Amino acid sequence: KKKYQKKKIMSSNPSNNEAPKGTQELTVFVQNLLQQMQTRFQDMSETIIKRVDEMGTRIDDLENSITELMQQAGIPEDEDEKEKPSS
């Protein structure tokens, strides 16, 4: 599992110990902070999409395995549909 480490918030500030003083420093600070947030969000989104795709593949494999087992047992594929009450 990938763990995110906390980064210094003031990393865009030259002194790293003080809050931005001027308007330009504040602008650069905010732009850098937004860029970091966007990068983290993109990384998390890609991770989630990858996991959902992997889960879909696993579900497809499981369905195929169940179908094969049903065929080996001689159970017709649509028999489970007959057992469900119709609404």
C-alpha distance (Angstrom), angle and dihedral (degrees) to the residues before:
residue distance angle dihedral
K1 . . .
K2 3.75 . .
K3 3.77 114.5 .
Y4 3.75 121.8 -161.2
Q5 3.75 116.7 -133.9
K6 3.75 120.1 -143.7
K7 3.77 111.7 -108.3
K8 3.76 124.8 -154.2
I9 3.77 108.1 -91.0
M10 3.77 91.9 -148.0
S11 3.82 93.1 56.0
S12 3.81 91.7 120.2
N13 3.80 91.9 54.1
P14 3.80 113.6 89.1
S15 3.81 95.1 -137.9
N16 3.86 94.4 44.4
N17 3.81 88.6 -156.5
E18 3.77 103.0 68.5
A19 3.76 134.7 58.9
P20 3.82 116.5 -106.3
K21 3.79 109.6 -82.2
G22 3.78 108.7 -168.3
T23 3.76 131.3 50.2
Q24 3.79 92.0 -110.5
E25 3.82 92.6 49.6
L26 3.79 89.7 49.4
T27 3.80 91.0 49.3
V28 3.82 92.0 50.7
F29 3.79 90.4 45.5
V30 3.81 93.0 51.9
Q31 3.81 92.7 44.5
N32 3.80 91.1 51.7
L33 3.79 91.8 46.4
L34 3.81 91.5 50.3
Q35 3.81 90.3 48.0
Q36 3.81 90.7 52.2
M37 3.80 90.8 49.0
Q38 3.81 91.6 48.4
T39 3.80 91.4 49.9
R40 3.81 92.4 49.6
F41 3.79 91.6 46.6
Q42 3.82 90.9 50.0
D43 3.82 91.3 49.0
M44 3.79 91.7 49.4
S45 3.81 92.0 46.6
E46 3.80 91.7 51.6
T47 3.81 90.8 48.4
I48 3.81 92.0 50.5
I49 3.81 92.7 47.6
K50 3.81 91.1 48.9
R51 3.81 91.7 50.6
V52 3.82 92.5 47.8
D53 3.81 89.9 50.5
E54 3.82 90.6 49.6
M55 3.80 90.2 48.6
G56 3.81 90.5 51.1
T57 3.80 90.4 52.0
R58 3.80 91.1 49.7
I59 3.81 91.4 49.5
D60 3.82 90.5 50.4
D61 3.80 90.1 50.0
L62 3.80 90.9 48.7
E63 3.82 91.9 49.9
N64 3.81 90.1 50.4
S65 3.80 91.3 49.4
I66 3.81 91.7 49.6
T67 3.80 90.8 48.8
E68 3.81 90.6 50.8
L69 3.82 91.3 49.1
M70 3.80 91.0 48.7
Q71 3.80 90.3 51.0
Q72 3.81 91.6 48.6
A73 3.81 89.5 50.4
G74 3.80 90.5 49.6
I75 3.79 94.6 -116.4
P76 3.80 113.7 145.1
E77 3.81 112.6 -123.4
D78 3.80 94.7 -123.5
E79 3.84 95.2 47.6
D80 3.79 90.8 93.3
E81 3.81 88.1 58.0
K82 3.84 90.4 58.7
E83 3.78 91.6 55.7
K84 3.81 94.0 55.1
P85 3.80 114.5 91.8
S86 3.79 111.2 -115.5
S87 3.77 116.5 -122.0
